[in-house]
């Protein structure tokens, strides 16, 4: 398995780069992010995946391990081979793909050359769990930041002379009033609203 390549870029042909590694020229079919960062005559290191098909072996190149992993997820969908997956990553960023999947935006995938409606629908359906994991991860990150904000605001309220009971009570009041939007509040807004409630 060829997991990465480091060498000098000899040529760039559309979405293919020729990279010289110890005197051997490798032809690599690359994502847009790789193509935008490479230049003929310059050294480059890329993450790769060697794929086999009826047409033969092809080396695909990526700017990061995350991009490579996402490529492999795309190829797990029926009807999506390596060339189609790299075409998706050349047309859309990973975040754009995740957004298209989460919103079942079939048209976003159909803008990629070679992808019809049925394949686009399969991508949205079969990779739905990826988008859900992304949403869960974002929610967890938001909750973590919110916890830090809450503790900072409580410390500020204590320094202003309020009791911990009062500080905790007003935070719970605001959390109930704002629901899911509570996690989006920054420290300044949270402190301002807390003081307003405590001075009523």
RALINVEN-V310984 format. One record per pair of residues at least 12 apart in sequence whose C-alpha atoms are under 10 Angstrom apart, sorted by the first residue. I is the first residue (numbers start at 1). J is the second residue. If there is no record, write none. Layout:
I;J  I;J
This chain:
1;48  1;49  1;50  1;51  2;47  2;48  2;49  2;50  2;51  2;59  2;60  3;46  3;47  3;48  3;49  3;50  3;59  3;60  3;61  3;65  3;68  4;45  4;46  4;47  4;48  4;49  4;50  4;59  4;60  4;61  4;62  4;65  5;19  5;20  5;21  5;26  5;28  5;44  5;45  5;46  5;47  5;48  5;61  6;19  6;20  6;21  6;22  6;43  6;44  6;45  6;46  6;47  7;19  7;20  7;21  7;22  7;23  7;24  7;25  7;26  7;41  7;42  7;43  7;44  7;45  7;46  8;20  8;21  8;22  8;23  8;25  8;38  8;39  8;40  8;41  8;42  8;43  8;44  8;45  9;21  9;25  9;26  9;38  9;39  9;40  9;41  9;42  9;43  9;44  9;45  10;25  10;26  10;27  10;39  10;40  10;41  10;42  10;43  11;25  11;27  11;38  11;39  11;40  11;41  12;27  12;28  12;35  12;38  12;39  12;40  13;27  13;29  13;35  14;29  14;30  14;35  15;28  15;29  15;30  15;31  15;32  15;34  15;35  15;86  15;87  15;90  16;28  16;29  16;30  16;31  16;34  16;35  16;59  16;60  16;61  17;29  17;30  17;34  17;35  17;38  17;39  17;40  17;61  18;40  19;40  19;41  19;42  19;43  19;44  19;45  19;46  20;41  20;43  20;44  21;43  26;58  26;59  27;58  27;59  27;60  27;61  28;46  28;48  28;49  28;50  28;58  28;59  28;60  28;61  28;62  29;48  29;49  29;58  29;59  29;60  29;61  29;62  29;82  29;83  29;86  29;87  30;46  30;47  30;48  30;59  30;60  30;61  30;62  30;63  30;83  30;86  30;87  30;89  30;90  31;60  31;61  31;62  31;63  31;67  31;68  31;71  31;85  31;86  31;87  31;88  31;89  31;90  31;91  31;92  31;93  32;61  32;62  32;63  32;86  32;87  32;88  32;89  32;90  32;91  32;92  32;93  33;61  33;62  33;63  33;64  33;67  33;89  33;90  33;92  33;93  34;46  34;47  34;61  34;62  34;63  34;64  34;90  35;61  35;62  35;63  35;90  36;63  37;63  45;61  45;62  45;63  45;64  46;60  46;61  46;62  46;63  46;64  46;65  47;60  47;61  47;62  47;63  47;64  47;65  47;66  47;67  47;68  48;60  48;61  48;62  48;63  48;64  48;65  48;67  48;68  49;61  49;62  49;68  49;69  49;71  49;72  49;82  50;82  51;81  51;82  51;83  52;81  52;82  53;81  53;82  58;82  58;83  59;82  60;82  60;83  60;85  60;86  61;86  62;86  62;89  66;94  67;86  67;89  67;93  67;94  68;86  68;89  70;85  70;89  70;94  70;97  70;130  71;84  71;85  71;86  71;88  71;89  71;94  72;85  72;86  73;85  73;123  73;126  73;127  73;130  74;86  74;88  74;89  74;123  74;126  74;127  75;123  76;123  76;126  76;127  77;119  77;122  77;123  77;124  77;125  77;126  77;127  78;119  78;122  78;123  78;126  79;115  79;118  79;119  79;122  79;123  80;115  80;119  80;120  80;122  80;123  83;114  84;112  84;113  84;114  84;115  85;112  85;115  87;112  87;113  87;114  87;115  88;108  88;109  88;110  88;111  88;112  88;113  88;114  88;115  89;112  90;112  91;108  91;109  91;111  91;112  91;113  92;108  92;109  92;111  92;112  95;131  95;134  96;108  96;109  97;109  97;123  97;124  97;127  97;131  98;124  98;127  98;128  98;130  98;131  98;132  98;134  98;135  99;124  99;131  99;134  99;135  100;120  100;123  100;124  100;128  100;131  101;120  101;121  101;122  101;123  101;124  101;125  101;126  101;127  101;128  101;129  101;130  101;131  101;132  102;124  102;125  102;127  102;128  102;129  102;130  102;131  102;132  102;134  102;135  103;124  103;128  103;131  104;120  104;121  104;122  104;123  104;124  104;125  104;128  105;120  105;121  105;123  105;124  106;118  106;119  106;120  106;121  106;122  106;123  106;124  107;120  107;121  108;120  109;121  109;123  109;124  139;180  139;183  140;183  141;183  142;182  142;183  142;184  142;185  143;180  143;182  143;183  143;184  144;183  145;183  145;184  145;185  145;186  145;187  146;182  146;183  146;184  146;185  146;186  146;187  146;190  147;183  148;186  148;187  149;183  149;185  149;186  149;187  149;188  149;190  149;191  150;167  150;168  150;171  150;183  150;185  150;186  150;187  150;190  150;191  151;167  151;168  151;171  151;187  152;187  152;190  152;191  153;167  153;168  153;171  153;186  153;187  153;188  153;189  153;190  153;191  153;192  153;194  154;166  154;167  154;168  154;170  154;171  154;190  154;191  154;194  155;167  156;191  157;191  157;194  157;195  157;198  160;195  162;195  162;198  166;194  166;198  167;194  167;195  167;198  168;194  169;194  169;198  170;193  170;194  170;195  170;196  170;197  170;198  171;190  171;191  171;193  171;194  171;197  173;194  173;197  174;190  174;193  174;194  174;197  175;190
